[in-house]
Amino acid sequence: MTITVLERPIIDHIIASEKYRFETFSSLLNFPLITRHQLALSGFIYRETKCLCPQCGITIDLTSLDDNAIYASNYFRKLHREKVSYLGKRCAFLLCESATNIDDLHPSLISQQGEKLQWDDAEQPDFSDYNVRLQTFHSWPYLQQGENTFVTPPLLAKQGFYFSGPDDGVTCFYCGNILTNWSEAIHDTNKNIVQLEHARFFPCRFITYIAGGKFVANAGYLHVVSDQERRLRNPMTSKAVKNSNKPQSIDECLSTFENWPSYAPVLPKDLAQTGFYYLGEELKVRCYMCDLEVDEWHHGMTAFGTHKRRRGNCEIIQAILSTKTGDFQCVNEKWRLQTLDGLSFESDCDQRLCRELAACGFYRFKNTNNIRCAYCAVLIQPKIDSSIMSQHRNLAKQLKKSSTVDCIMVRARCPRNIVVPDRERFPEYPEYQSIFDRIKTFKIYQERYKVLDNFIRERAEAGFFLDTMKRMRCFQCGNSLPINNKNLLRKYSQYDIQKLHAHFYPTCEWVKEILGFKYIAQVLFDRTKLNEIEYQQSYYTHLSSTSSRPTRNSFLSVSITSSNSDHTLAIKSYLSDYSAESDDGGYGTVPALFKAQFIDHTSPIQSSTSPSSTTSYDSSLTTAQACTDVITNDSQDRWTLPILTNQTNPFKPLAAESKLRFIDIARTDISPVDPRAFFAYESNRLDSFKKTKS
């Protein structure tokens, strides 16, 4: 097997990246380079002394490996599948789901067009030859059917399949996944039906090479595989000892809940995902892995939480816990773009539209057709007649009944967003990109109030155009400021218009361009420090007004009060978010990190033409939220926060915390602004030097 290790430019913290996974093994010098390379290609990372898959949570005991052995190219991938099968789970990496793998350790498929690839890293390399695959179909059940069909052995073999069973099941030699129940596809009139089925169920590297990236991306987006279809056509296999009275997989567990009482406070899907199957008596369930039995369920109990508290060493629970940072990468624009790459929106500029969606915080959520924001979870059906950020703003308004926009990406207050370096800007109002066009909008204002040309030019250079007679709006981030509010200018007399722009909307790309990254980083740092000071003051004020032995509730009230405070509150009295002059105002506080869950991977806010089905939710879940991933994995009670509160690298704790700690209570971040997490990425540290003056 030939190993291609690319030169080391910037390594982003994207778990899906093969290059990054390979980097996590850099300290294990006792293992040969080829072994570390194979582990990375098989979906594993090295984190906190463990070798694990961040998608499914299974681990490999590195002490069981021979330091000097050279393993077969497919050894670790097959071991991965064997361990997943033992747990009775599915692994998104092995299923090749959208954006679970970025193959940046392989040579580009485009550069190899016309060449005969070796596919050395295939799960079943013995079937990499077309003729070998074709010979396996001599006993295929549909071989003798005399009807015209586009599901034939030659076509199946061409798309990477060989006949493996069970029944009519075929397996892709490259990704190792099985597809069964071809009875309906046999009668399909689509001549590319085999290619389509492979692409939408298992969009692996081989089918991407055969069909093309655009075909594969749209196959999964336009023909989403439902959970029921997945269970029917891609059955789980288990290597565990079979017991007729005991399920061996999550799918089998779910099938036992047909008669689950309707009054039960826990959903069958949640129970099955954590290993429980129904025993048929009242609310009695048992884990198929550790045999834990639970027969009483009350409102407020969760399947995962109950299982973890009572039997935390269960292999299923340990696997779930190992995936707790799996959604960290959604704050990275490069990863978001990977999930959208190749999608078709019936326009002439699909690629640019995908880049704009990623830049505005959107990504394709798992193996669905939901395109949603990583920070506020709204779903969007993009249109080409307006900017994506403008559509995002309209959707974000629906997060609250008020007119305040409550997505910090829309508010340009999201420093944890990791942008793609040196990409084009995507302004919310592209028609005002020219400073001359922005100056023209102030003509009426200048005639009425007799202001000097320099007054107008300063605001235009800061990115603003006249929106109303009292407000100006930035063409890039779309947020507004009063055009000439004396109280505001007096309070921030040390700022010119550009710096005032940066103070309220620090992650606006235009402000970053004109003031430089170094200045913006200082603004973010100052905001964080001020928030911490206010938190300390709030805490001591609260203590002075309560007893000398504060209760748990008093701590909670401090946390809630202070986390919703921001130093911009001082100007709220005369800069109203709810005035008729503005649709957003932009002066609301940045909300604190939160924990909530929505069901079935949908958002409470969607575009009116979204292909996703709408679902009814509790109104308490639709309040404005901060920079975090609001969907919990598998509808369990564990939070998949892409923003790690106490970590910069998702796999290593921060080296040193500040010693100026006056409060010793468990709490979330006071503010989502944290430059330490921002500068954890090499790309951001490198960018900070670009604007410095010698």
C-alpha positions in Angstrom: 0.0 0.0 0.0 1.3 3.4 -1.0 1.0 6.1 1.6 0.6 9.7 0.5 1.3 12.1 3.4 0.7 15.6 2.2 2.8 18.5 3.3 1.7 20.1 6.5 0.0 23.5 5.9 -2.9 24.5 8.3 -4.5 21.6 10.0 -8.1 22.5 11.0 -9.7 20.8 14.0 -12.2 18.9 11.8 -12.8 15.4 13.0 -14.0 14.4 9.6 -10.6 15.3 8.1 -8.4 12.3 7.5 -5.4 14.6 7.8 -6.5 15.8 11.2 -7.2 12.3 12.5 -3.8 11.3 11.3 -2.3 14.3 13.3 -3.9 13.1 16.5 -1.7 10.0 16.3 1.5 12.0 15.9 2.6 11.3 19.5 2.4 7.6 19.1 5.9 7.2 17.6 6.1 3.6 18.8 3.7 2.6 16.0 4.9 2.6 12.4 3.7 5.4 10.2 1.6 3.1 8.1 -0.3 1.8 11.2 -1.2 5.4 12.2 -2.1 6.2 8.7 -4.5 3.1 8.5 -6.1 4.0 11.8 -6.9 7.5 10.5 -8.3 6.2 7.3 -10.5 3.8 9.2 -12.2 6.6 11.1 -10.2 6.6 14.4 -8.7 9.5 16.3 -6.4 9.4 19.4 -7.9 11.3 22.3 -7.2 11.3 26.0 -5.2 8.0 25.7 -7.9 6.3 23.8 -8.1 5.3 20.1 -11.8 5.8 19.2 -14.2 6.5 16.5 -15.9 9.9 17.2 -19.0 8.9 15.2 -20.0 5.7 16.9 -17.7 5.8 20.0 -16.2 2.3 19.7 -12.6 2.0 20.9 -9.5 0.0 20.0 -7.1 -1.1 22.7 -3.7 0.1 21.4 -1.9 -2.1 23.9 -3.2 -5.1 22.1 -1.4 -4.0 18.9 2.0 -5.2 17.9 4.3 -2.2 17.6 6.4 -3.8 14.9 3.7 -5.5 12.9 2.5 -4.4 9.5 -1.2 -4.8 9.3 -3.3 -5.5 6.2 -4.7 -2.3 4.6 -8.3 -3.3 5.5 -7.5 -4.7 9.0 -8.6 -1.7 11.1 -11.7 -0.9 9.0 -12.9 -4.5 9.3 -12.1 -4.4 13.1 -14.1 -1.2 13.2 -17.1 -2.9 11.6 -16.8 -6.0 13.8 -16.9 -3.9 17.0 -19.8 -1.8 15.7 -21.7 -5.0 14.8 -21.0 -6.4 18.3 -22.6 -3.4 19.8 -25.6 -3.7 17.4 -25.1 -0.1 16.3 -24.6 1.8 13.1 -21.6 4.0 12.5 -22.1 7.1 10.4 -18.5 6.9 9.2 -18.8 3.3 8.0 -22.1 4.3 6.3 -20.2 7.1 4.5 -22.8 9.6 5.6 -22.5 13.2 4.5 -19.4 15.0 5.7 -18.3 12.2 8.1 -15.1 11.9 6.1 -13.0 14.4 4.2 -10.5 12.3 2.2 -7.6 14.8 2.3 -5.0 12.0 2.7 -5.9 10.5 -0.7 -4.9 12.0 -4.0 -7.7 13.9 -5.6 -10.1 11.8 -7.6 -10.3 14.5 -10.2 -6.5 14.3 -10.8 -6.8 10.6 -11.3 -9.5 10.6 -14.0 -8.6 8.2 -16.7 -6.2 6.2 -14.5 -6.8 2.8 -13.2 -7.0 3.1 -9.4 -5.8 0.3 -7.1 -8.3 0.9 -4.3 -5.8 -0.5 -1.8 -7.7 0.8 1.2 -11.0 -1.0 0.3 -12.7 -3.0 3.0 -12.9 -6.0 0.7 -9.9 -5.6 -1.7 -10.3 -9.1 -3.0 -13.3 -7.9 -5.0 -11.8 -4.7 -6.4 -11.7 -6.3 -9.9 -14.9 -6.0 -11.9 -14.7 -9.6 -13.3 -14.3 -11.1 -9.8 -17.4 -9.2 -8.6 -19.4 -10.3 -11.7 -18.6 -14.0 -11.1 -20.3 -13.9 -7.6 -23.7 -13.4 -9.2 -24.1 -16.9 -10.5 -26.6 -17.7 -7.8 -28.3 -14.3 -7.5 -32.1 -14.8 -6.9 -33.2 -12.5 -9.8 -30.8 -13.9 -12.3 -33.4 -16.0 -14.1 -36.1 -13.4 -14.4 -37.0 -12.7 -18.0 -38.2 -9.1 -17.7 -36.4 -6.0 -18.8 -34.7 -4.4 -15.8 -31.8 -2.0 -15.0 -30.8 -4.1 -12.0 -28.6 -6.7 -13.6 -25.4 -8.4 -12.4 -23.2 -6.4 -14.9 -24.6 -3.1 -13.7 -24.4 -4.1 -10.0 -20.8 -5.2 -10.5 -19.9 -2.0 -12.3 -21.2 0.1 -9.4 -18.9 -1.8 -7.0 -21.3 -4.5 -5.7 -20.7 -8.2 -5.4 -23.3 -10.8 -4.3 -22.9 -11.6 -0.7 -26.3 -12.3 0.8 -28.3 -12.5 2.9 -31.2 -13.2 0.4 -30.6 -10.8 -2.5 -28.1 -8.7 -0.6 -25.1 -7.2 -2.3 -22.0 -5.6 -0.7 -19.8 -2.7 -2.0 -16.3 -3.9 -2.1 -14.9 -0.5 -1.1 -17.1 0.6 1.8 -18.2 -2.9 2.9 -21.9 -2.0 3.3 -24.7 -4.3 2.4 -27.9 -3.4 0.5 -30.8 -5.9 0.4 -34.4 -6.1 -0.9 -34.1 -5.2 -4.5 -37.6 -6.4 -5.4 -38.9 -2.9 -6.0 -35.8 -1.5 -7.7 -36.0 -4.4 -10.2 -39.1 -2.8 -11.7 -37.8 0.8 -11.7 -37.5 2.5 -15.1 -34.5 4.7 -14.1 -31.6 3.3 -16.0 -29.3 4.7 -13.2 -31.2 3.1 -10.4 -28.3 0.9 -9.1 -26.0 3.9 -9.1 -28.6 6.0 -7.4 -29.2 3.4 -4.7 -25.5 3.1 -4.0 -25.0 6.8 -3.9 -27.9 7.6 -1.5 -27.4 4.8 0.9 -23.5 4.7 0.9 -21.9 7.7 -0.8 -18.4 6.2 -0.6 -15.3 7.2 -2.4 -15.7 4.5 -5.1 -19.2 5.6 -6.2 -18.1 9.2 -6.1 -15.4 8.3 -8.5 -17.8 6.4 -10.8 -20.8 8.7 -10.7 -19.3 12.1 -9.9 -19.5 14.2 -6.8 -22.5 16.2 -7.9 -24.6 13.1 -8.7 -23.7 11.6 -5.3 -24.5 14.8 -3.4 -27.9 15.3 -5.0 -28.8 11.6 -4.6 -28.6 11.9 -0.9 -30.2 15.3 -0.7 -33.1 14.7 -3.1 -33.7 11.1 -2.2 -33.2 11.0 1.6 -33.0 7.5 3.1 -35.6 7.3 5.9 -34.9 5.4 9.2 -37.4 2.8 8.2 -35.9 2.3 4.8 -32.4 2.0 6.3 -33.6 -0.7 8.7 -35.3 -2.6 5.8 -32.6 -2.4 3.2 -29.4 -2.1 5.3 -29.8 -4.6 8.1 -27.5 -4.6 11.1 -25.4 -7.6 11.5 -24.1 -8.8 14.9 -21.1 -10.9 15.8 -22.5 -11.6 19.3 -23.7 -15.0 20.4 -27.2 -15.4 19.2 -30.0 -15.8 21.8 -33.5 -16.3 20.4 -35.0 -14.4 23.4 -32.6 -11.5 23.3 -32.2 -8.8 20.6 -28.7 -8.2 19.2 -29.0 -4.8 17.7 -30.7 -1.4 18.2 -33.0 -2.2 15.2 -34.1 -5.4 16.8 -34.7 -3.6 20.1 -36.9 -1.0 18.4 -39.0 -3.7 16.9 -40.0 -5.0 20.4 -41.8 -1.8 21.3 -44.9 -2.3 19.1 -47.1 -2.7 22.2 -45.3 0.0 24.3 -47.9 1.8 26.3 -49.0 5.1 24.9 -48.9 6.7 28.4 -45.2 5.9 28.8 -43.1 9.1 29.5 -40.1 7.8 27.4 -40.2 7.2 23.6 -39.3 3.8 22.2 -36.7 5.3 19.9 -34.8 6.8 22.8 -34.9 3.5 24.8 -33.8 1.5 21.8 -30.9 3.9 21.0 -29.5 3.3 24.5 -29.8 -0.5 24.2 -33.2 -1.2 25.9 -35.7 -3.6 24.6 -39.3 -4.1 25.8 -40.1 -7.2 27.9 -43.8 -6.9 27.2 -44.9 -6.2 30.8 -46.1 -2.7 31.7 -43.0 -0.4 31.4 -40.3 -3.1 31.9 -37.3 -2.9 29.7 -33.8 -4.5 29.7 -30.5 -3.6 28.1 -29.4 -6.2 25.6 -25.7 -5.5 26.4 -25.5 -5.2 30.2 -28.9 -6.8 31.1 -29.9 -3.8 33.2 -33.6 -3.9 33.9 -35.8 -0.8 34.5 -39.5 -1.2 35.3 -40.5 2.3 36.5 -40.4 5.3 34.3 -41.6 8.8 35.4 -41.8 12.1 33.7 -38.4 13.8 33.7 -36.5 10.5 33.4 -34.5 9.9 30.2 -33.3 6.6 28.7 -29.7 7.7 28.5 -29.5 9.4 31.9 -31.2 6.5 33.7 -28.9 3.9 32.0 -25.8 6.0 32.7 -26.6 6.4 36.4 -27.5 2.8 37.0 -25.0 1.1 34.8 -22.5 3.6 33.6 -19.9 1.0 32.6 -22.2 -0.5 29.9 -20.4 -0.6 26.6 -23.3 1.1 24.8 -23.2 4.0 27.3 -19.4 4.3 27.0 -19.7 4.4 23.2 -22.3 7.2 23.4 -20.1 9.2 25.8 -17.1 8.9 23.5 -19.1 10.8 20.8 -19.9 13.8 22.9 -17.7 16.2 20.8 -18.8 14.8 17.5 -20.6 18.1 16.5 -17.7 20.4 17.4 -16.8 20.7 13.7 -20.0 22.4 12.7 -18.5 25.8 13.8 -15.9 25.3 11.1 -17.0 26.8 7.7 -14.7 24.4 5.8 -16.6 21.5 7.3 -20.0 23.1 6.6 -19.0 23.6 3.0 -18.1 19.9 2.8 -21.6 18.9 3.8 -23.1 21.2 1.0 -20.6 20.5 -1.7 -22.2 19.4 -4.9 -25.8 20.1 -4.0 -28.0 21.4 -6.8 -30.5 24.2 -6.3 -31.7 24.6 -9.9 -29.6 27.7 -10.5 -26.6 28.6 -12.6 -24.4 29.3 -9.6 -24.8 26.3 -7.3 -21.2 26.2 -6.2 -21.3 29.9 -5.2 -24.6 29.3 -3.4 -23.1 26.5 -1.4 -20.1 28.7 -0.4 -22.5 31.4 0.6 -24.6 29.1 2.7 -21.5 27.8 4.5 -20.3 31.3 5.1 -23.6 32.3 6.6 -23.5 29.4 9.1 -25.5 26.7 7.3 -24.7 23.1 6.7 -26.5 19.9 5.7 -27.6 18.1 8.8 -26.4 14.5 8.7 -28.0 12.3 6.1 -31.1 14.5 5.6 -32.3 17.2 3.3 -32.3 19.8 6.1 -30.0 22.7 5.6 -29.8 24.5 9.0 -27.8 27.1 10.9 -25.2 25.8 13.3 -26.0 28.6 15.7 -29.8 29.1 15.8 -31.0 25.9 14.0 -33.3 27.5 11.6 -33.9 25.6 8.4 -33.5 27.2 5.0 -34.6 26.5 1.5 -32.2 28.9 -0.3 -33.5 31.2 -3.0 -31.4 33.0 -5.6 -33.3 36.3 -5.6 -31.8 37.6 -2.4 -28.7 37.1 -0.3 -28.5 34.1 2.0 -27.8 36.3 5.1 -30.9 38.3 4.3 -32.9 35.1 4.2 -31.2 34.0 7.4 -32.2 37.2 9.1 -35.8 36.8 8.2 -35.9 33.3 9.5 -34.0 34.2 12.7 -36.6 36.9 13.5 -39.1 34.1 14.0 -37.1 32.7 16.9 -38.9 35.2 19.2 -42.1 37.1 19.0 -40.2 40.4 19.2 -38.5 42.0 16.3 -35.0 41.3 17.7 -32.8 39.1 15.6 -31.5 36.3 17.8 -28.9 34.4 15.9 -25.4 35.6 16.7 -24.2 34.7 13.2 -26.7 37.2 11.9 -25.8 39.7 14.6 -22.1 39.5 13.6 -21.2 38.5 17.2 -19.9 35.0 16.5 -16.1 34.8 17.0 -16.1 31.0 17.3 -17.0 30.7 13.6 -13.9 29.4 11.8 -13.9 31.0 8.4 -12.3 29.6 5.2 -9.2 31.7 4.7 -9.0 34.2 1.8 -12.5 33.4 0.4 -14.8 36.0 -1.2 -17.1 38.1 1.0 -20.9 37.5 0.8 -22.5 40.8 1.7 -26.2 41.0 2.8 -26.7 44.0 0.6 -24.4 43.5 -2.4 -25.9 46.4 -4.3 -24.1 48.8 -1.8 -20.6 47.3 -2.1 -19.4 50.5 -3.8 -18.7 53.4 -1.4 -20.1 55.7 -4.1 -23.4 53.9 -4.0 -23.4 54.1 -0.2 -22.7 57.9 -0.3 -25.6 58.5 -2.7 -28.1 57.0 -0.2 -27.2 59.8 2.3 -28.1 62.6 -0.2 -31.6 63.3 1.3 -30.3 63.2 4.8 -27.5 65.6 4.0 -29.9 68.0 2.4 -32.3 67.9 5.4 -29.8 68.2 8.2 -27.0 70.1 6.4 -24.2 67.8 7.5 -20.7 68.0 6.1 -19.4 65.8 3.3 -16.8 64.3 5.7 -19.6 63.2 8.1 -21.2 61.2 5.3 -18.0 59.8 4.0 -16.9 58.5 7.4 -20.1 56.5 7.6 -19.9 55.2 4.1 -16.2 54.2 4.6 -17.3 52.2 7.7 -19.6 50.2 5.4 -22.9 52.0 6.1 -25.7 53.1 3.8 -28.8 55.1 4.8 -31.6 52.8 5.7 -34.1 55.2 7.3 -33.7 58.8 8.3 -32.6 57.7 11.7 -30.6 54.6 11.0 -27.8 53.4 8.8 -27.1 49.8 7.9 -23.9 47.9 7.0 -23.9 46.5 3.5 -21.8 43.5 4.7 -23.3 42.2 7.9 -26.7 43.9 7.5 -26.8 45.3 11.0 -27.7 48.9 11.9 -26.6 51.8 14.0 -28.2 55.2 14.7 -26.9 57.6 12.2 -26.2 60.5 14.7 -27.3 59.6 18.2 -25.6 62.1 20.5 -26.0 60.0 23.7 -24.3 57.0 21.9 -21.5 59.2 20.5 -21.0 60.8 24.0 -20.8 57.4 25.7 -18.3 56.1 23.2 -16.5 59.3 22.5 -13.2 57.4 22.2 -14.5 55.6 19.1 -14.9 56.8 15.6 -17.6 55.2 13.4 -15.5 52.3 12.3 -14.5 51.3 15.8 -18.1 51.8 17.0 -19.1 49.4 14.2 -16.5 46.9 15.5 -17.7 47.4 19.1 -21.3 46.3 18.4 -20.7 43.9 15.4 -17.1 42.6 15.9 -17.3 39.7 13.4 -18.5 41.7 10.5 -16.1 40.9 7.6 -16.0 44.5 6.4 -14.9 45.7 9.8 -12.3 43.0 10.0 -11.0 44.1 6.6 -10.7 47.8 7.4 -9.5 47.6 11.0 -7.5 44.4 10.8 -7.8 41.1 12.6 -5.6 42.2 15.5 -7.9 45.1 16.5 -11.0 42.9 16.3 -9.4 40.2 18.5 -8.8 42.9 21.1 -12.4 44.0 20.9 -13.5 40.5 21.5 -11.1 40.1 24.4 -12.2 43.3 26.0 -15.9 42.3 25.7 -15.1 39.0 27.5 -13.2 40.6 30.3 -15.9 43.1 30.9 -18.5 40.3 31.0 -16.4 38.5 33.6 -16.1 41.6 35.8 -19.9 42.1 35.6 -20.4 38.5 36.6 -18.1 39.0 39.6 -20.0 42.1 40.6 -23.4 40.5 40.2 -22.2 37.5 42.3 -21.0 39.6 45.2 -24.0 41.9 45.1 -26.2 38.9 45.3 -24.3 37.4 48.2 -24.5 40.6 50.1 -28.3 40.6 49.8 -28.7 37.0 50.9 -27.7 34.8 53.9 -24.1 33.9 54.6 -24.9 30.3 53.5 -26.2 30.6 49.9 -28.4 27.9 48.6 -28.2 26.1 45.3 -31.1 28.2 44.0 -29.2 31.4 44.8 -26.3 30.2 42.7 -28.6 29.4 39.8 -30.1 32.8 40.0 -26.7 34.4 39.8 -25.7 32.4 36.8 -28.9 33.1 34.9 -28.9 36.8 35.6 -25.3 37.3 34.8 -25.2 35.1 31.7 -27.9 37.2 30.1 -26.2 40.5 30.9 -24.0 42.4 28.6 -22.2 45.7 28.8 -24.3 47.0 25.9 -27.2 47.1 28.3 -26.2 50.5 29.4 -27.4 52.0 26.1 -30.6 50.0 25.9 -32.7 52.8 27.3 -32.3 54.9 24.2 -31.4 52.3 21.6 -34.6 50.3 21.4 -34.8 47.0 19.7 -38.5 47.3 19.3 -38.8 50.7 17.7 -40.7 51.1 14.4 -37.5 52.6 12.8 -35.7 49.3 12.7 -36.4 45.6 12.1 -33.5 44.5 14.3 -31.8 47.3 16.1 -28.9 45.0 16.9 -28.4 46.0 20.5 -30.0 43.0 22.2 -27.7 41.1 24.5 -25.8 38.1 23.2 -27.7 35.1 24.7 -25.8 32.6 26.8 -25.0 29.1 25.9 -27.9 26.8 26.4 -29.1 23.2 26.3 -32.2 22.1 24.5 -33.3 19.3 22.3 -35.6 19.1 19.2 -37.1 15.9 18.0 -36.3 14.1 14.7 -33.5 16.4 13.7 -35.8 19.3 12.7 -35.9 23.0 13.6 -38.8 25.0 15.0 -38.1 27.6 12.3 -38.1 26.7 8.6 -38.3 28.3 5.3 -41.8 28.2 4.0 -40.8 26.0 1.1 -38.5 23.7 3.1 -38.8 20.1 2.0 -38.7 19.0 5.6 -41.9 18.1 7.4 -43.1 20.4 10.1 -43.4 19.3 13.7 -45.2 20.8 16.7 -43.0 21.8 19.5 -43.3 23.2 23.0 -43.1 27.0 22.8 -40.5 27.1 25.5 -38.0 25.5 23.1 -38.3 28.3 20.5 -36.6 31.0 22.5 -33.5 32.6 21.1 -30.4 30.6 21.6 -26.7 31.2 21.3 -23.8 29.8 19.4 -24.3 26.1 19.9 -25.7 23.0 18.2 -29.2 22.6 19.5 -29.9 19.1 18.2 -29.0 16.3 20.6 -27.6 13.2 19.1 -30.2 10.3 18.9 -32.7 12.4 20.8 -31.0 11.6 24.1 -30.4 13.8 27.0 -26.7 14.4 26.3 -25.8 17.6 24.7 -23.7 17.7 21.5 -22.3 21.2 21.9 -20.0 22.2 19.0 -18.6 24.9 21.4 -16.5 23.3 24.1 -16.7 25.4 27.2 -13.4 24.5 28.8 -11.5 23.3 25.8 -9.8 24.8 22.7 -8.6 21.6 21.2 -11.6 19.2 21.4 -9.3 16.4 22.5 -7.0 18.1 25.0 -8.0 20.4 27.9 -6.8 23.9 28.0 -3.3 24.1 29.4 -3.9 26.7 32.1 -7.0 28.5 33.4 -6.9 32.0 34.7 -6.0 32.2 38.3 -8.3 35.1 38.9 -11.2 33.0 40.0 -13.4 34.3 42.8 -16.3 31.9 42.2 -16.1 28.2 42.7 -19.4 27.1 41.2 -20.3 25.0 38.2 -21.6 27.2 35.4 -21.6 27.6 31.6 -19.7 30.4 29.9 -20.8 33.9 30.8 -20.5 34.9 27.2 -20.1 32.9 24.0 -17.1 35.2 23.2 -13.9 33.4 24.0 -10.8 34.4 22.1 -8.8 31.5 23.6 -11.0 29.1 21.7 -10.8 31.3 18.6 -7.0 31.2 18.6 -6.9 27.5 19.1 -6.9 27.2 15.3 -3.7 27.8 13.4 -5.5 29.5 10.6 -6.8 32.2 12.9 -3.4 32.7 14.6 -1.8 33.0 11.1 -4.5 35.5 10.0 -3.8 37.7 13.0 -0.3 38.5 11.6 -1.6 39.6 8.2 -2.9 43.0 9.3 -0.1 43.9 11.7 1.9 46.9 10.9 5.7 46.8 11.1 
